[in-house]
Amino acid sequence: MTGLPARLLAALAAAVLTSAGIVGTGTAQASGTRSAASAASAASAATAAPTAAVPRHAVTGYWQNFDNGATVQKLKDVDDAYDIIAVSFADATGQPGAVTFRLDPAVGYGSTDEFKADIKAKQAAGKSVILSVGGEKGAVSVNDAASAQNFADSVSGLMDEYGFNGVDIDLENGLNSTYMTQALKSVHDRHGDVVVTMAPQTIDMQSPQNEYFKTALGIKDFLTAVNMQYYNSGSMNGCDGKVYSQGTVDFLTALACIQLEGGLDPSQVGIGVPASARAAGGGHVAPSVVNAALDCLTRGSNCGSFKPSRTYPGLRGAMTWSTNWDAANGNAFASQVGAHVHGLP
């Protein structure tokens, strides 16, 4: 992410959620499978953070815990179109793999309790508030069993302390799939309803053999969404082997196709774009382009030169960096892309 300065129910209950257009946080919950360990941990986790089922089609936005020229917001100011709000960012500590979180005074909160109250209010409105780890300048390294344990312990502790619904992985300086998968599984064991998103760069999702992609596949049974950053990228290969330039509908659809055909469920794939031209170095597109890509992938309409061989009506939705830049841009993403995502089949 640019740092300019991603439940087991009874059959009747599952049917009710499905008919209401709601799915669980990952495909495991949606399909009704779950480990005994995560089931046991769910009871204790329930007291730490109220859980809200992520909508079948969801809009994710990153909330900036800093002032970089975008509109400064409190969580309560974030547009209601956002279903998942990723608080950016957790910081590395002196302990390998461990992360911490501190409110930036520039955001304007008078106390931590006020921030926690805003989290609870968003959750009461059906939103998920998660903690994003990394960012452009993030330096969190999880590359052995000890650091994986430290990561899981610290993330779980922050979820309990603040009431976060989950974690977003936005590590842009390398990732070890073996140990990040281990760490995220440990978090899931303690918080069975954890919302887990990821925001890899385009280069990280070019092949299922890439470390980010392998991590996503390694936690596929509870992964919520991969909202790849379709920006600050340059040209990349699409799933048809052709090269596409960022900032086009073909770039969005042909690169999404790699994930959709590479093993992820459509419900685990989202399109991540900047909320304005100022929010990233390149790759910003108008909301109409994002909506065209969503239509192409879910309905087979409004495609550019690339048209996927099949449609993916279960596509999760879209993400933007950031809710703050969106607010500075008149909330165009929230109003236009948000409405479109929520109207998908």
PyMOL commands that set and color helices and strands:
alter all, ss='L'
color gray80, all
select helices_A, chain A and resi 11-19+27-31+36-46+75-77+105-107+112-124+145-162+177-190+202-205+211-218+249-261+266-268+277-279+287-299+323-328+332-342
alter helices_A, ss='H'
color red, helices_A
select strands_A, chain A and resi 58-64+84-92+99-100+128-135+166-171+195-198+225-229+236-237+243-244+269-274+317-321
alter strands_A, ss='S'
color yellow, strands_A
deselect
rebuild
show_as cartoon
